[in-house]
Amino acid sequence: MAARKGPTSAYTDSPAYSAPSSGHGLLEGWKYRSLRLGPFRLPWYASPESQLILVSFVCFLCPGMFNALNGLGGTGQRDEDIYASTAANSALYATFSVVGFFAGTVTNTLGIRFSLSFGGLGYCIYISSFLCYNHTHNLGYTVFSGFLLGCCAGILWCAQGAIMMSYPPENRKGRYISWFWMIFNLGAVIGSLVGLGLNIHERGDETVNDSTYVGFLVLTFLGACLAWTLVDAKDVVRRDGSRIILMKHPTWKTEILGLWETLRTDPYVILLFPMFFASNWFYTYQYNDVNAAQFNTRTGALNNTLYWLAQMFGALIFGFALDYPNVRRTTRAKAAWASLCALTFIIWGGGYAFQRKYTREDVALEGHQLYDWTSSGYIGPMFLYISYGIYDAIWQTCVYWFMGAITNNSRKLANFAGFYKGIQSAGAAIIWRLDGLQNSPPPYMNLFASCWVLLAGSLVIALPVIILKIKDTVPVEEDLKFTDETIEDVIGYRVTYDSPGQKMAWTKDG
C-alpha cells in the first residue's frame, strides 16, 4: 500500500516508519531471523517481544534484587543499624526525584542500552555498601551509594518505561506491561527465596548474613551486563513491519526542549502527578512499619516472597483485562479506575484494622513479641501483606497503561516515564525521611493514614484524564507531531518468511 492518508489508527497497526529492506525485499542480519522451536515460531531478536523480555530480565536482576533486599525490612539491617538503610534510601529517592524528572532527556539522547547498563551498575554499588556496612559501619559510603543509585535508577526506569509503553501496538499494551511486571517481580521472588533460605533458622531479629548480600551483588552485576544485549530502538521491527516512532536525530538541545514541549502540549498529565506521588509512598510503611516491625527475620523473608508472588498474580490478571478486546478502551479505562477505588477501600480498610493493634511505642518495648510463621494468628496478617502486594501491582500496571493509552510516541512516553519515576521517588524520599527521624518519628497510624488518603485522593484528581483524554485509539498523525518524522515515513508491511533461512520478508499490503 502507499503511504497512509487521513487519520490512521494505531490500534492494531502500530505507528511506524518504513522498514529498511535490501533489493530483494528481505531484512538482512541475524537480528531479523525467526527460529522455530517445535510447533512454535520464536520472535526475531529485534522484535518488541524479544526486547521486552530482555529489559524485563535486566530489571529482574537489578531493581528486582533491590526490592527483595528492601522487602526484608531495613535493607537487611536491624535494631540500631536500621537508620543506615533509612539514610541511604532517603538519599536515593531524593536524588531519584530530581534525576528521574529529567531522565527522558538523557534516555532519548544517549539511547536505551547505555541508559539501562549505567542504571544497573548503581544497584551493584548500593548492595556492596551494605555488605561493607556489616563490617565497617561506614555510613558515608552507604549514603553515597544511595545518592548514586538515585542517579542511575532514574535513567534505568525511564528507559524501561519507554520500551514497555511504546514498543507494543495499542491493543497489546496491557499484556506487555503484565509480562514485564511478572518477570521483573520474579527477580524479587527469587531474591526473597535466597534471603529466606539463608535466614530460615533465624527465629530472632538479626541482620541478614554476608552471603545474602554477596548473592544479590553478583546478580545485579549480571543485570548491568545484560543491558548491552539489547538493540537500539531504531532497529526494532514489529510483526506488521512497523517501527517505533522516535526522534531520528536527537540532540541534547532537542531533548531538553522536548521536556518542556511535553508539559506545554500535554498539561493534563499534571493531574496524574498525585497518582505518581502515591505509587511508592506506601512501600516504607509496608516494609519497615509492618514487615520489619511485626515479624521476625525468617517470617519477614517469607512475607517478602509472598508479597512479590502476589505482585506477579495481580499484574497477570489486570494486564490482560486491560487489553480485553470486546470492550472499548475508554470503557476499560473507567472500569480500571473504579476497580482501583474499590480495592483502595477494601484492602487498606483491612490494613487499618491491623494497624490498630500496635504502635511504635509497643514495638520499642523490651521483649516485644514478633510474629513467627508458627505463631497463632499469623494467617490474617500474612493475607493482608499478600493483598498489599496485589494492590501495588494493580496500581502500577494501571498507571503505566493510562500513560500508554494517551500516546504511542516513544519520545513523549520517555518523558512521561521520567515524570512518573521522578515524582514517585519524591514521595518515597519524603516518607523514608519521616519514618527515619531519630528523635520523634511519626506514629505508625499517621503514616498508615497518609498512605490511604494519598491513594484515594489521587484517584479523584486523575479522573478527568481517564474520562477526557483516553480515547479508543490515537491517530498516527497525532503521534508524529512530537518528532522529526513525517507521514511519508509511516508505511505498514506484512511479515512473511523465507522458509529455508527463516528470514523476514516485507511485502506491501495491496
N, C-alpha and C positions, 0 to 999 in steps of 0.2 A: 504494500500500500504506500501511497505517497505520504508526505508529512501531514500530520493530523490538522484538521481545520475545525474552528469552532471550539467550544468548551469540551475538553477531553477528560473523561473520568479516569481517576487513578484507582478506582475501587477494585477492579480486577486486573487491569493492565496498568502496572505501576508507572510513575513518571520516569522518563528515560531520555537518553540521547542515543544516537545510532551506535550500534556495536561495531567495533573495528573488525574488518574481515580481510582476508587475503584475496587474491584474484579469483580463487576457485570457490569462495564462499564459506570457507571453514576457518574458525578461530584456531590459530596455531598455539602450541605450547601445552606443557603438562597441566597448567592451571585449568584448562578447559576440557580435559578428558574425563569422561564419566566412566566409572568402573561398575561392573555388575557383580553382586555378591549373591549367588544363588538366584532366587526369583526377584531380588531387589536391585534396583539401579541406584547407586550412590550418587549424591550431587557432586558436581565438579568442585574442585578446590576453591575456585574464585566465585563460588555461588554464595548468596546470602546465608543459606542454611549452614554451609561449612564454616563460614566466617563467624556466624553467631555461636556455633559450638566451640570454636577456638577461643573467642573472647569470654565465653562462659567459663571455660576451664582456667583462663587467666584469673578471673575473679574467684573461681573455686579455690585456687591456690593462694591468692593474696588476701583480698578482703574476707574470703571465707574463713581463712585461718585466724584473721584478726577478730572476726565475730565469735569464733569458737573460744578464743582465749578470753575475750572480754565477757563472754557469756558465763564464764566460770565465776564472775564477780571479782572486781578489783584487779582485773588482768592477771589473776592467779595469786595476787598478794592478799594478805590477811591482817587483821587487827591493826597494829600501829603503822604497818607499812602500806596500807591501802591508799594513803594520801599520795604516794608516788604515782599510782595509776590515775588518780583524780587529777593531779597536776599535769601529767603527760597528756591526758585526754582533753583537758581544758585548753592546753596549748595547741593540740591537734585541731580541735574543732574551731577555735578562734582563727587559726591560720586558714583552715579549710574554707571558712565562711567568706574570706576575702578572695583567696585564690580561685575557689570554685566559681564565684560570680563572674570572673573574667576568663575562666578556663576555656570557654568556647573559642575565644580569640586564639589561644595557644594551640588548641587541637586543630582548628581549621587551617592554621598556618603551617604547623610542623608535621601534621599527619597522624594517623591512627597508631601506627606501630611504635613510633618514638614516644607518644603520649602514654601508651599502655606500659611499655617497658620501664620508662622513667618512674611511673607511678608504682610499679611493682617493687622496685628497689627500696622505696620508702618503707614498705611493710617489713622487709628483711631487717632494716636498721632498727625499726621500732621494737621488734621482738627481741633482737640482740640486746637492747638496752635493759630489758627486764631480766634476761639471763645474767647480765653484768650486775644488775642491782641485787640479785640474790647473794652475791659475794662481796660487793664493794659498797653498796648503799649509795651509789653515785647518782644523786637526784638530778644534777645538772645534765648528765648525759640522757637520762630518761626524759626530761622536759625537752631537750633539744630534739630527741627522736620524735616526740610528738609534734613539735613545730615543723620538722622536715616532712613528716608523713602528711601533715596538713597540706603542704605544697604539692606533694606527689599524688595524694589521693584525689585532690580536686581535679587534677588533669586526667587521671585514670578514669574516674567516674563520668567525666564529661565525654570522653571518647567512647566509653561503653554505652552511654545513653544515646549518643548519636547513631551508633551501629544498630542498637536494639529498636529504635523508633523509626529510622529512615530506610534501613535495608529491606524490610518486608513490604509486600503490597498491602493495601489498606485492609483487605479482608482477612489478613493473617497476623495483624499486629498483636492481638491478644495472645495468640498461642506462641509467638516469638518471645513475648515478654515472659510467659509462663515457662517456656523451655529454659530461658536464661535463668530465671529465678530458682528453678528446680536444680539445675546443675550448680549454680553459684552456692546455694544453700546446702547442697550435698557436701561441698567442701567444709562448711561449718559442722555438718553432721559427723563427717569422718574425723575432723579435728576434735570434736567433742568426745567421740568414742575413744580417741587416743588419750585424751585427758582422763576420761573415765577409767580406762584400762590401767593407766599408770597410777591412779589415785584411788583404786577401788577399795583398798584396805584402810584408807584414811577416814576413820569414823569421827575424828576431831575436826578442828577448824584450822587446817595447816596451809601454808604456802605450797603451791604446786612445785614438783621437783624439777631439777635441771633437764632431765630427759624430755619433759614436756616442751620446754622452751626450745631445745635443740631440734626436736622433730618439727615444730612449727617454723623454725628458722630455715631449715632445708627446703620445706615445701614452698615457702614464699619466694625463695630464690629461684626455684624451678618455674614458678609462675612468671617472674620477671623475664626469664629467658624465653618462655613460650610465646610471649607477645611478639617476638621478632618473626614468628612463622606466619603472621597474618599478611594479607596482601593490601595494597593501597586501595582506598575507596574507589578511585577512578578505574580500577581493573575489575571490580565486582560486576558480574552479569547475572541478571535474573533469568528465570525459565522462559519468559516471553521475549528475551533478548534485550530488555530494557536495562538501563543503568541508573546509578544513584544521581539525583540532582544535587550538584555542589558547585562551588566556585572553581572554575577551571584554572584560574591564575590568581590564587590568593596571595596577598602580601600582608605584612603587619598593619599597614595603613588601612587596607580594605576591611580587615577583620576587626580592628579596633572601632572603625566607623560602623561596621556591621552590628556590633553590640548595641550601639546607640539606635541604629535603624530598627532593630528588633523591638525595642521599647517604644519607639515612635510609631511604628506601623501596627504593633500588636499590644497596645497599652492594657487591654483586658487581662493579659497574663498576670498583671499585678494582683488580680482577685484570687489567683491560685497561690500567691505567696504565703498566706496563712496555712494552707494545707502543706506546703513545703516546710514551713517552720515547725509544724507539729509532728512531721513524719519521723523524726529521730528524737524528739523531746522525751518520749516515754522510755527509751532504752535505759537511761540512767536509773530511773525508778525501778524498772523491771530487773536489771542486772544487780544493782547494789542494794536496793531497799526492799526487794522481795527475795531474790535468789541467794544473795550473799548474807542477808540479814536473818533469814529464817531457816536455812538449810545448811547441813554440814558439807564438807568438801566433796565427798563422793556423791551425795544426793544432789548437790548443786550441779555436778557434772552430768548426772542423769537427766535432770531437768533441762539442762542446756541442750543435750542431744534431742530430747523430745520436742523442745521449742523449735529447733531448726527443721526437724522432720515435719512438724506441723506447718511450717512455712512452705515446704515443698507441696504439701497437700492443698493448702489454701491457694497457692499460685496456680496449680493444675486446674482446679475447679473453676476459679474465676477467669483465668486466662482464656480458656476455651469457651466459657459462657459469654465473654465479651465479643467473641467472633461468631456467635450463633447466627447462621445465615438467614434464617426465616423471620428474623425480626430486624426492623430498620435500625441503623446505627444510632440515630437520635433517640429512639426508644430505649435501646440498650444502655446508653449513657445515663438517662434518667433513672433506669432501674438500678444501675450500679450505684448511683448517688443515694437512692432510697435504701439500698441494702447496707451501705456504709453507715447511714444514720441508725438503722435498726441495730446493727452489730455494736455500734458505739455504746448504746444504752444497755444492751443485754450483757455484753462481756465486761464492760467497765462497771456495770452495776454489781456484777459478781465480785469484781475486784474491790469495790467499796465495802462489801460485806466482810471480805477477808482482812482488809486493812484496819478495820475497826478493832481487830483482835490484838493488835500490838502497836507499840510506839517506839520511837527512837530511844527513849529512856529505858524501856523494857529490855531492848537488845543490848544496851550498855551495861546492864547489871551483871555482876559476877555470877557465873553458873547458869546464864540464860540457856534454856533448853532449845536446841536446834532440831528440826525435823531430820530424821533418817528415813530411808525408804522402808525400813522395818517398823516405823512408828505407826501407832494407831492414829487415824485422822490425816494421813498423808495423801490419800487418794484425791480428796477435794482440791487442795492446793495444787496438786500435780495437774489436774484437768484445767484449773484456772490458768496455769502457766502455759499449757498447751494452747489454750484459747487465745492467749496473748500472742503466741507465735502465728496462729492462723490469721488473726486480725492484722498483724503487721504486714504479712504477705499480701493480703487483700488490699490494704491501703496503698502500698507501694505499687502494686500491679495496676490499680485503678488510676493513680496519678500519672504513671507513665502512659497509660492508654489514653487518658484525656489529652495529654500533650501531643501524642502521636496522631490523634484524631483531628487536631487543629490544622496540621500541615504535614507534608511529606518531604519538605526541603531539608536536606542534611545539614546545611549551613545554619538554618534557623533553629533546627532541633538541637544542634550542638550548643547553641546559646541558651535554649530552654533548659537543657540538661545542666548547664553551668549554673543558671539561676536556681534550679531545683536543689542541686547539691550544695551550693553556697549558702542559701537561706536555711536549708535543712541543718547545715553544720553550725550556723549562727545560733540556732535554737539549742543544739546539742552542747555547744560551748557554754552557754548560759546555765543550763541545767547541771552540767558536770561541775561547774564552779560553785553553784548554790549548794549542791549535795556535798561538796568537799570542804565547805567552810569549817575551819578547825574549832572555833570558839562557839558559834551559835548556828549550826546548820538548821535549816527549816524542818519542822516536824514531818514525818512520813506522810501524814494525812494531807498536809498542804501541798506536797509535791504530787501526790496522787490527784488531788483536786485540780491542780494546774494542768495535768495531762488530760483529764476528762473534759475540762472546759475548753482547752485549746482545740481538741479534736472536734468536739461538737460545734464550736463557734466557727471554725474554719470551713466546715461543710456548708454552713449557711452563707458565708461570704462567697464561696465558689459557685453557688447555684446559678447565678446569671450566666457564667461562662458555659456551664453544662447545657443550659436551655437555649442560649442565643448563638453560641459560637461553634458548637459541634454540629456538623452537617453530615448528611449521608455519604457524601464524597467531596473531595476538594479538586477543582479543575486544575489541570496541569498548568494552564496559563497563570493561575494564581500563585502556584509554587515557584514558577520561573521568575517572578518579579524580584526575587531576592538574590538572584545570581547573575552571572555574565553570560548565561546560556540563552539561546533563542528557541522559538517554537520549531524551527527547522532541525534543531538537534534532537527533537523528541520524536523518534521513529520506533515503532514496535516491530519485533521479529518473532517468528515462531521457531521453536527449537526442534530439530530433527537430529538423527545420529547417523554417522558413517559407521556401519556395522563392524568392519574389520578392526579399525583403530579406536572406535567409540569416540570420535571427535564430534564436537558440536557443529552442526550446520545451520546457518541462519538464512531463512527464506522469508522474503517479504510477503505479508498477507495480501491476498488478492493477486 
